């Protein structure tokens, strides 16, 4: 079993920055693939950033140039650096992790990000 905990959310003014963390523990040797999702009130959960096992990153169109996804395998922790935040970035951010190519994925409970205008 793998346990994920996100942290780093909060309330920030537009133009500000936050760094989210996703700490993995339990039966996990490394983070193979990680995605960050955002769920705004009344909307579907959407992926905002993905990091493949070969370190190739992909971003949703609305966050390109502002968000950076990364991971530290020594700490089994993934990050999402968010700069120049906008009110539309408000939502609950969840990390989704695949510990290896053959396993299922795991979700964290999420961390709230609120961007005021």
N, CA, C and O atoms as a GROMACS GRO file, in nm:
protein
  468
    1UNK      N    1   0.085  -0.119   0.000
    1UNK     CA    2   0.000   0.000   0.000
    1UNK      C    3   0.089   0.125   0.000
    1UNK      O    4   0.194   0.128   0.064
    2UNK      N    5   0.046   0.226  -0.072
    2UNK     CA    6   0.119   0.352  -0.082
    2UNK      C    7   0.031   0.463  -0.026
    2UNK      O    8  -0.088   0.472  -0.056
    3UNK      N    9   0.091   0.548   0.055
    3UNK     CA   10   0.019   0.658   0.117
    3UNK      C   11   0.077   0.790   0.064
    3UNK      O   12   0.198   0.810   0.066
    4UNK      N   13  -0.010   0.878   0.017
    4UNK     CA   14   0.032   1.008  -0.037
    4UNK      C   15  -0.027   1.120   0.046
    4UNK      O   16  -0.142   1.116   0.088
    5UNK      N   17   0.054   1.221   0.070
    5UNK     CA   18   0.008   1.340   0.141
    5UNK      C   19   0.057   1.464   0.068
    5UNK      O   20   0.177   1.483   0.050
    6UNK      N   21  -0.037   1.548   0.026
    6UNK     CA   22  -0.002   1.676  -0.035
    6UNK      C   23   0.008   1.784   0.072
    6UNK      O   24  -0.058   1.777   0.176
    7UNK      N   25   0.090   1.884   0.045
    7UNK     CA   26   0.102   1.999   0.134
    7UNK      C   27   0.147   2.119   0.053
    7UNK      O   28   0.186   2.106  -0.063
    8UNK      N   29   0.141   2.236   0.114
    8UNK     CA   30   0.189   2.356   0.049
    8UNK      C   31   0.081   2.448  -0.004
    8UNK      O   32   0.110   2.558  -0.052
    9UNK      N   33  -0.044   2.404   0.003
    9UNK     CA   34  -0.152   2.490  -0.044
    9UNK      C   35  -0.174   2.607   0.051
    9UNK      O   36  -0.115   2.614   0.159
   10UNK      N   37  -0.259   2.699   0.008
   10UNK     CA   38  -0.290   2.814   0.092
   10UNK      C   39  -0.362   2.920   0.013
   10UNK      O   40  -0.409   2.897  -0.098
   11UNK      N   41  -0.368   3.038   0.072
   11UNK     CA   42  -0.432   3.153   0.009
   11UNK      C   43  -0.323   3.249  -0.035
   11UNK      O   44  -0.235   3.285   0.043
   12UNK      N   45  -0.328   3.291  -0.160
   12UNK     CA   46  -0.226   3.379  -0.215
   12UNK      C   47  -0.293   3.479  -0.309
   12UNK      O   48  -0.396   3.450  -0.369
   13UNK      N   49  -0.233   3.596  -0.319
   13UNK     CA   50  -0.286   3.694  -0.413
   13UNK      C   51  -0.242   3.661  -0.555
   13UNK      O   52  -0.140   3.595  -0.576
   14UNK      N   53  -0.318   3.708  -0.651
   14UNK     CA   54  -0.284   3.689  -0.791
   14UNK      C   55  -0.143   3.742  -0.816
   14UNK      O   56  -0.105   3.850  -0.768
   15UNK      N   57  -0.065   3.665  -0.892
   15UNK     CA   58   0.074   3.699  -0.917
   15UNK      C   59   0.171   3.634  -0.822
   15UNK      O   60   0.292   3.636  -0.844
   16UNK      N   61   0.119   3.575  -0.715
   16UNK     CA   62   0.203   3.510  -0.616
   16UNK      C   63   0.243   3.369  -0.657
   16UNK      O   64   0.210   3.322  -0.766
   17UNK      N   65   0.316   3.303  -0.567
   17UNK     CA   66   0.368   3.169  -0.594
   17UNK      C   67   0.339   3.075  -0.478
   17UNK      O   68   0.329   3.116  -0.362
   18UNK      N   69   0.326   2.948  -0.510
   18UNK     CA   70   0.317   2.842  -0.411
   18UNK      C   71   0.395   2.721  -0.462
   18UNK      O   72   0.409   2.701  -0.582
   19UNK      N   73   0.444   2.642  -0.369
   19UNK     CA   74   0.509   2.517  -0.406
   19UNK      C   75   0.437   2.403  -0.334
   19UNK      O   76   0.439   2.395  -0.211
   20UNK      N   77   0.376   2.318  -0.412
   20UNK     CA   78   0.306   2.203  -0.356
   20UNK      C   79   0.401   2.084  -0.348
   20UNK      O   80   0.488   2.066  -0.433
   21UNK      N   81   0.383   2.003  -0.245
   21UNK     CA   82   0.460   1.882  -0.228
   21UNK      C   83   0.366   1.763  -0.219
   21UNK      O   84   0.253   1.774  -0.171
   22UNK      N   85   0.414   1.649  -0.265
   22UNK     CA   86   0.340   1.522  -0.257
   22UNK      C   87   0.437   1.419  -0.203
   22UNK      O   88   0.524   1.370  -0.276
   23UNK      N   89   0.422   1.386  -0.077
   23UNK     CA   90   0.513   1.291  -0.013
   23UNK      C   91   0.453   1.151  -0.016
   23UNK      O   92   0.340   1.130   0.028
   24UNK      N   93   0.531   1.056  -0.068
   24UNK     CA   94   0.486   0.917  -0.078
   24UNK      C   95   0.554   0.831   0.026
   24UNK      O   96   0.674   0.845   0.050
   25UNK      N   97   0.479   0.743   0.088
   25UNK     CA   98   0.535   0.651   0.186
   25UNK      C   99   0.467   0.516   0.172
   25UNK      O  100   0.366   0.502   0.103
   26UNK      N  101   0.525   0.416   0.239
   26UNK     CA  102   0.469   0.281   0.232
   26UNK      C  103   0.548   0.195   0.135
   26UNK      O  104   0.670   0.203   0.128
   27UNK      N  105   0.477   0.112   0.060
   27UNK     CA  106   0.540   0.016  -0.031
   27UNK      C  107   0.574   0.082  -0.164
   27UNK      O  108   0.513   0.053  -0.267
   28UNK      N  109   0.670   0.170  -0.160
   28UNK     CA  110   0.710   0.241  -0.280
   28UNK      C  111   0.861   0.260  -0.279
   28UNK      O  112   0.918   0.310  -0.182
   29UNK      N  113   0.925   0.220  -0.390
   29UNK     CA  114   1.070   0.239  -0.402
   29UNK      C  115   1.102   0.373  -0.466
   29UNK      O  116   1.200   0.439  -0.431
   30UNK      N  117   1.018   0.413  -0.560
   30UNK     CA  118   1.039   0.541  -0.625
   30UNK      C  119   0.908   0.583  -0.692
   30UNK      O  120   0.818   0.501  -0.712
   31UNK      N  121   0.898   0.710  -0.725
   31UNK     CA  122   0.783   0.761  -0.799
   31UNK      C  123   0.812   0.743  -0.947
   31UNK      O  124   0.899   0.809  -1.003
   32UNK      N  125   0.739   0.652  -1.010
   32UNK     CA  126   0.761   0.620  -1.151
   32UNK      C  127   0.701   0.728  -1.241
   32UNK      O  128   0.770   0.785  -1.325
   33UNK      N  129   0.575   0.756  -1.222
   33UNK     CA  130   0.503   0.859  -1.296
   33UNK      C  131   0.419   0.937  -1.195
   33UNK      O  132   0.360   0.879  -1.104
   34UNK      N  133   0.414   1.068  -1.212
   34UNK     CA  134   0.331   1.150  -1.123
   34UNK      C  135   0.256   1.253  -1.205
   34UNK      O  136   0.310   1.313  -1.298
   35UNK      N  137   0.131   1.272  -1.168
   35UNK     CA  138   0.047   1.375  -1.227
   35UNK      C  139  -0.008   1.463  -1.115
   35UNK      O  140  -0.034   1.416  -1.004
   36UNK      N  141  -0.025   1.588  -1.145
   36UNK     CA  142  -0.096   1.680  -1.056
   36UNK      C  143  -0.229   1.716  -1.122
   36UNK      O  144  -0.234   1.755  -1.238
   37UNK      N  145  -0.336   1.701  -1.045
   37UNK     CA  146  -0.470   1.735  -1.091
   37UNK      C  147  -0.524   1.852  -1.010
   37UNK      O  148  -0.483   1.876  -0.896
   38UNK      N  149  -0.615   1.924  -1.072
   38UNK     CA  150  -0.683   2.034  -1.004
   38UNK      C  151  -0.833   2.014  -1.020
   38UNK      O  152  -0.883   1.980  -1.127
   39UNK      N  153  -0.904   2.037  -0.910
   39UNK     CA  154  -1.050   2.033  -0.916
   39UNK      C  155  -1.105   2.163  -0.861
   39UNK      O  156  -1.098   2.189  -0.741
   40UNK      N  157  -1.158   2.243  -0.950
   40UNK     CA  158  -1.221   2.369  -0.910
   40UNK      C  159  -1.366   2.341  -0.869
   40UNK      O  160  -1.423   2.240  -0.911
   41UNK      N  161  -1.425   2.429  -0.789
   41UNK     CA  162  -1.563   2.407  -0.746
   41UNK      C  163  -1.658   2.388  -0.864
   41UNK      O  164  -1.660   2.469  -0.956
   42UNK      N  165  -1.736   2.281  -0.859
   42UNK     CA  166  -1.836   2.257  -0.963
   42UNK      C  167  -1.782   2.207  -1.095
   42UNK      O  168  -1.855   2.204  -1.194
   43UNK      N  169  -1.654   2.168  -1.098
   43UNK     CA  170  -1.595   2.121  -1.224
   43UNK      C  171  -1.536   1.982  -1.207
   43UNK      O  172  -1.521   1.931  -1.096
   44UNK      N  173  -1.504   1.922  -1.321
   44UNK     CA  174  -1.437   1.791  -1.319
   44UNK      C  175  -1.290   1.809  -1.281
   44UNK      O  176  -1.232   1.915  -1.302
   45UNK      N  177  -1.233   1.706  -1.224
   45UNK     CA  178  -1.091   1.707  -1.195
   45UNK      C  179  -1.014   1.704  -1.328
   45UNK      O  180  -1.045   1.625  -1.416
   46UNK      N  181  -0.914   1.791  -1.341
   46UNK     CA  182  -0.837   1.799  -1.465
   46UNK      C  183  -0.688   1.791  -1.434
   46UNK      O  184  -0.642   1.838  -1.330
   47UNK      N  185  -0.614   1.731  -1.526
   47UNK     CA  186  -0.470   1.721  -1.507
   47UNK      C  187  -0.406   1.852  -1.548
   47UNK      O  188  -0.439   1.909  -1.652
   48UNK      N  189  -0.314   1.901  -1.466
   48UNK     CA  190  -0.244   2.026  -1.498
   48UNK      C  191  -0.098   2.003  -1.532
   48UNK      O  192  -0.039   2.082  -1.605
   49UNK      N  193  -0.040   1.893  -1.481
   49UNK     CA  194   0.101   1.865  -1.510
   49UNK      C  195   0.128   1.717  -1.491
   49UNK      O  196   0.070   1.652  -1.403
   50UNK      N  197   0.217   1.663  -1.575
   50UNK     CA  198   0.254   1.523  -1.568
   50UNK      C  199   0.404   1.510  -1.583
   50UNK      O  200   0.467   1.586  -1.656
   51UNK      N  201   0.461   1.412  -1.512
   51UNK     CA  202   0.603   1.385  -1.522
   51UNK      C  203   0.622   1.236  -1.544
   51UNK      O  204   0.588   1.154  -1.458
   52UNK      N  205   0.677   1.201  -1.660
   52UNK     CA  206   0.695   1.061  -1.695
   52UNK      C  207   0.821   1.005  -1.629
   52UNK      O  208   0.899   1.077  -1.566
   53UNK      N  209   0.838   0.874  -1.644
   53UNK     CA  210   0.953   0.808  -1.580
   53UNK      C  211   1.084   0.855  -1.640
   53UNK      O  212   1.188   0.852  -1.574
   54UNK      N  213   1.080   0.900  -1.766
   54UNK     CA  214   1.202   0.949  -1.831
   54UNK      C  215   1.220   1.100  -1.811
   54UNK      O  216   1.303   1.163  -1.876
   55UNK      N  217   1.142   1.156  -1.720
   55UNK     CA  218   1.150   1.297  -1.680
   55UNK      C  219   1.094   1.394  -1.783
   55UNK      O  220   1.113   1.515  -1.773
   56UNK      N  221   1.024   1.341  -1.883
   56UNK     CA  222   0.955   1.432  -1.975
   56UNK      C  223   0.831   1.486  -1.905
   56UNK      O  224   0.754   1.411  -1.846
   57UNK      N  225   0.813   1.618  -1.913
   57UNK     CA  226   0.702   1.684  -1.847
   57UNK      C  227   0.601   1.735  -1.950
   57UNK      O  228   0.638   1.777  -2.060
   58UNK      N  229   0.475   1.730  -1.912
   58UNK     CA  230   0.369   1.787  -1.994
   58UNK      C  231   0.283   1.876  -1.906
   58UNK      O  232   0.266   1.852  -1.786
   59UNK      N  233   0.230   1.982  -1.969
   59UNK     CA  234   0.150   2.078  -1.893
   59UNK      C  235   0.022   2.111  -1.968
   59UNK      O  236   0.017   2.111  -2.091
   60UNK      N  237  -0.082   2.139  -1.891
   60UNK     CA  238  -0.204   2.190  -1.952
   60UNK      C  239  -0.175   2.326  -2.011
   60UNK      O  240  -0.088   2.399  -1.963
   61UNK      N  241  -0.248   2.359  -2.113
   61UNK     CA  242  -0.222   2.483  -2.186
   61UNK      C  243  -0.226   2.606  -2.096
   61UNK      O  244  -0.146   2.698  -2.113
   62UNK      N  245  -0.316   2.608  -2.003
   62UNK     CA  246  -0.333   2.726  -1.920
   62UNK      C  247  -0.226   2.748  -1.814
   62UNK      O  248  -0.223   2.854  -1.751
   63UNK      N  249  -0.139   2.650  -1.795
   63UNK     CA  250  -0.035   2.666  -1.691
   63UNK      C  251   0.105   2.664  -1.750
   63UNK      O  252   0.202   2.683  -1.676
   64UNK      N  253   0.118   2.643  -1.879
   64UNK     CA  254   0.250   2.639  -1.942
   64UNK      C  255   0.324   2.770  -1.916
   64UNK      O  256   0.269   2.879  -1.930
   65UNK      N  257   0.450   2.756  -1.879
   65UNK     CA  258   0.532   2.873  -1.852
   65UNK      C  259   0.518   2.925  -1.710
   65UNK      O  260   0.595   3.012  -1.668
   66UNK      N  261   0.419   2.873  -1.636
   66UNK     CA  262   0.398   2.921  -1.499
   66UNK      C  263   0.420   2.811  -1.395
   66UNK      O  264   0.464   2.839  -1.284
   67UNK      N  265   0.387   2.687  -1.431
   67UNK     CA  266   0.400   2.574  -1.339
   67UNK      C  267   0.517   2.486  -1.381
   67UNK      O  268   0.547   2.472  -1.499
   68UNK      N  269   0.583   2.426  -1.281
   68UNK     CA  270   0.692   2.333  -1.307
   68UNK      C  271   0.674   2.211  -1.217
   68UNK      O  272   0.664   2.223  -1.095
   69UNK      N  273   0.672   2.094  -1.279
   69UNK     CA  274   0.658   1.969  -1.204
   69UNK      C  275   0.796   1.905  -1.190
   69UNK      O  276   0.878   1.910  -1.281
   70UNK      N  277   0.821   1.845  -1.075
   70UNK     CA  278   0.950   1.780  -1.052
   70UNK      C  279   0.934   1.670  -0.948
   70UNK      O  280   0.828   1.658  -0.887
   71UNK      N  281   1.037   1.592  -0.926
   71UNK     CA  282   1.034   1.490  -0.822
   71UNK      C  283   1.175   1.472  -0.768
   71UNK      O  284   1.274   1.498  -0.836
   72UNK      N  285   1.181   1.426  -0.644
   72UNK     CA  286   1.305   1.392  -0.577
   72UNK      C  287   1.294   1.245  -0.537
   72UNK      O  288   1.227   1.213  -0.439
   73UNK      N  289   1.358   1.158  -0.613
   73UNK     CA  290   1.343   1.014  -0.586
   73UNK      C  291   1.406   0.975  -0.453
   73UNK      O  292   1.363   0.877  -0.391
   74UNK      N  293   1.505   1.048  -0.409
   74UNK     CA  294   1.567   1.016  -0.280
   74UNK      C  295   1.469   1.039  -0.165
   74UNK      O  296   1.478   0.973  -0.061
   75UNK      N  297   1.377   1.132  -0.184
   75UNK     CA  298   1.279   1.163  -0.080
   75UNK      C  299   1.141   1.107  -0.112
   75UNK      O  300   1.048   1.122  -0.032
   76UNK      N  301   1.126   1.042  -0.228
   76UNK     CA  302   0.994   0.994  -0.272
   76UNK      C  303   0.891   1.106  -0.263
   76UNK      O  304   0.781   1.088  -0.211
   77UNK      N  305   0.929   1.220  -0.313
   77UNK     CA  306   0.843   1.338  -0.307
   77UNK      C  307   0.837   1.405  -0.444
   77UNK      O  308   0.939   1.420  -0.512
   78UNK      N  309   0.717   1.444  -0.483
   78UNK     CA  310   0.697   1.519  -0.606
   78UNK      C  311   0.657   1.661  -0.570
   78UNK      O  312   0.605   1.688  -0.462
   79UNK      N  313   0.683   1.752  -0.664
   79UNK     CA  314   0.656   1.893  -0.638
   79UNK      C  315   0.582   1.956  -0.755
   79UNK      O  316   0.589   1.909  -0.869
   80UNK      N  317   0.513   2.063  -0.724
   80UNK     CA  318   0.454   2.147  -0.830
   80UNK      C  319   0.480   2.291  -0.790
   80UNK      O  320   0.418   2.345  -0.698
   81UNK      N  321   0.575   2.354  -0.860
   81UNK     CA  322   0.604   2.494  -0.838
   81UNK      C  323   0.508   2.576  -0.923
   81UNK      O  324   0.501   2.560  -1.045
   82UNK      N  325   0.434   2.664  -0.859
   82UNK     CA  326   0.332   2.743  -0.928
   82UNK      C  327   0.366   2.891  -0.911
   82UNK      O  328   0.366   2.944  -0.800
   83UNK      N  329   0.393   2.956  -1.023
   83UNK     CA  330   0.428   3.098  -1.022
   83UNK      C  331   0.322   3.178  -1.097
   83UNK      O  332   0.244   3.124  -1.175
   84UNK      N  333   0.322   3.307  -1.072
   84UNK     CA  334   0.228   3.398  -1.138
   84UNK      C  335   0.085   3.341  -1.132
   84UNK      O  336   0.016   3.332  -1.233
   85UNK      N  337   0.044   3.306  -1.014
   85UNK     CA  338  -0.087   3.243  -0.997
   85UNK      C  339  -0.200   3.336  -1.034
   85UNK      O  340  -0.192   3.457  -1.016
   86UNK      N  341  -0.306   3.276  -1.087
   86UNK     CA  342  -0.424   3.348  -1.131
   86UNK      C  343  -0.547   3.297  -1.055
   86UNK      O  344  -0.546   3.184  -1.006
   87UNK      N  345  -0.651   3.378  -1.044
   87UNK     CA  346  -0.771   3.331  -0.974
   87UNK      C  347  -0.826   3.200  -1.029
   87UNK      O  348  -0.881   3.119  -0.954
   88UNK      N  349  -0.812   3.178  -1.159
   88UNK     CA  350  -0.862   3.053  -1.219
   88UNK      C  351  -0.778   2.931  -1.181
   88UNK      O  352  -0.815   2.818  -1.216
   89UNK      N  353  -0.668   2.950  -1.112
   89UNK     CA  354  -0.590   2.838  -1.061
   89UNK      C  355  -0.646   2.785  -0.929
   89UNK      O  356  -0.599   2.684  -0.877
   90UNK      N  357  -0.746   2.852  -0.876
   90UNK     CA  358  -0.806   2.810  -0.750
   90UNK      C  359  -0.867   2.671  -0.762
   90UNK      O  360  -0.933   2.639  -0.861
   91UNK      N  361  -0.845   2.589  -0.660
   91UNK     CA  362  -0.903   2.455  -0.658
   91UNK      C  363  -0.830   2.367  -0.560
   91UNK      O  364  -0.737   2.409  -0.491
   92UNK      N  365  -0.874   2.243  -0.555
   92UNK     CA  366  -0.805   2.143  -0.473
   92UNK      C  367  -0.707   2.070  -0.565
   92UNK      O  368  -0.746   2.019  -0.670
   93UNK      N  369  -0.582   2.065  -0.524
   93UNK     CA  370  -0.479   2.000  -0.604
   93UNK      C  371  -0.447   1.863  -0.545
   93UNK      O  372  -0.417   1.849  -0.426
   94UNK      N  373  -0.454   1.762  -0.631
   94UNK     CA  374  -0.427   1.625  -0.591
   94UNK      C  375  -0.308   1.572  -0.669
   94UNK      O  376  -0.292   1.603  -0.787
   95UNK      N  377  -0.224   1.492  -0.605
   95UNK     CA  378  -0.122   1.420  -0.680
   95UNK      C  379  -0.170   1.278  -0.705
   95UNK      O  380  -0.243   1.220  -0.624
   96UNK      N  381  -0.128   1.224  -0.817
   96UNK     CA  382  -0.162   1.089  -0.859
   96UNK      C  383  -0.031   1.021  -0.897
   96UNK      O  384   0.040   1.068  -0.986
   97UNK      N  385  -0.001   0.911  -0.832
   97UNK     CA  386   0.131   0.848  -0.848
   97UNK      C  387   0.119   0.703  -0.892
   97UNK      O  388   0.035   0.628  -0.842
   98UNK      N  389   0.206   0.664  -0.987
   98UNK     CA  390   0.226   0.525  -1.023
   98UNK      C  391   0.364   0.486  -0.969
   98UNK      O  392   0.464   0.539  -1.015
   99UNK      N  393   0.370   0.394  -0.872
   99UNK     CA  394   0.499   0.356  -0.815
   99UNK      C  395   0.586   0.276  -0.911
   99UNK      O  396   0.709   0.280  -0.901
  100UNK      N  397   0.525   0.203  -1.003
  100UNK     CA  398   0.600   0.128  -1.102
  100UNK      C  399   0.509   0.103  -1.221
  100UNK      O  400   0.389   0.126  -1.213
  101UNK      N  401   0.566   0.053  -1.335
  101UNK     CA  402   0.487   0.040  -1.458
  101UNK      C  403   0.371  -0.059  -1.447
  101UNK      O  404   0.274  -0.050  -1.522
  102UNK      N  405   0.379  -0.153  -1.354
  102UNK     CA  406   0.277  -0.258  -1.348
  102UNK      C  407   0.176  -0.238  -1.236
  102UNK      O  408   0.080  -0.314  -1.226
  103UNK      N  409   0.197  -0.137  -1.153
  103UNK     CA  410   0.108  -0.121  -1.039
  103UNK      C  411  -0.009  -0.030  -1.074
  103UNK      O  412  -0.010   0.036  -1.178
  104UNK      N  413  -0.105  -0.028  -0.986
  104UNK     CA  414  -0.212   0.069  -0.998
  104UNK      C  415  -0.164   0.204  -0.949
  104UNK      O  416  -0.051   0.219  -0.905
  105UNK      N  417  -0.253   0.301  -0.959
  105UNK     CA  418  -0.215   0.435  -0.917
  105UNK      C  419  -0.276   0.467  -0.781
  105UNK      O  420  -0.368   0.400  -0.734
  106UNK      N  421  -0.221   0.570  -0.720
  106UNK     CA  422  -0.265   0.612  -0.587
  106UNK      C  423  -0.291   0.763  -0.590
  106UNK      O  424  -0.227   0.838  -0.664
  107UNK      N  425  -0.387   0.803  -0.506
  107UNK     CA  426  -0.425   0.944  -0.498
  107UNK      C  427  -0.403   0.996  -0.357
  107UNK      O  428  -0.421   0.925  -0.258
  108UNK      N  429  -0.364   1.123  -0.350
  108UNK     CA  430  -0.361   1.190  -0.222
  108UNK      C  431  -0.493   1.259  -0.196
  108UNK      O  432  -0.575   1.272  -0.287
  109UNK      N  433  -0.516   1.304  -0.071
  109UNK     CA  434  -0.643   1.368  -0.036
  109UNK      C  435  -0.658   1.509  -0.091
  109UNK      O  436  -0.768   1.562  -0.096
  110UNK      N  437  -0.547   1.569  -0.131
  110UNK     CA  438  -0.554   1.703  -0.190
  110UNK      C  439  -0.515   1.814  -0.095
  110UNK      O  440  -0.519   1.798   0.027
  111UNK      N  441  -0.478   1.927  -0.154
  111UNK     CA  442  -0.446   2.048  -0.079
  111UNK      C  443  -0.514   2.166  -0.149
  111UNK      O  444  -0.509   2.176  -0.271
  112UNK      N  445  -0.574   2.253  -0.071
  112UNK     CA  446  -0.653   2.364  -0.127
  112UNK      C  447  -0.562   2.480  -0.164
  112UNK      O  448  -0.477   2.523  -0.086
  113UNK      N  449  -0.582   2.530  -0.285
  113UNK     CA  450  -0.515   2.652  -0.331
  113UNK      C  451  -0.622   2.755  -0.365
  113UNK      O  452  -0.712   2.729  -0.444
  114UNK      N  453  -0.610   2.871  -0.305
  114UNK     CA  454  -0.704   2.980  -0.332
  114UNK      C  455  -0.625   3.103  -0.375
  114UNK      O  456  -0.538   3.150  -0.302
  115UNK      N  457  -0.657   3.153  -0.492
  115UNK     CA  458  -0.589   3.271  -0.546
  115UNK      C  459  -0.690   3.385  -0.552
  115UNK      O  460  -0.791   3.377  -0.622
  116UNK      N  461  -0.661   3.491  -0.477
  116UNK     CA  462  -0.752   3.606  -0.475
  116UNK      C  463  -0.708   3.711  -0.576
  116UNK      O  464  -0.589   3.726  -0.605
  117UNK      N  465  -0.806   3.782  -0.628
  117UNK     CA  466  -0.775   3.884  -0.730
  117UNK      C  467  -0.747   4.019  -0.668
  117UNK      O  468  -0.720   4.115  -0.739
   0.00000   0.00000   0.00000
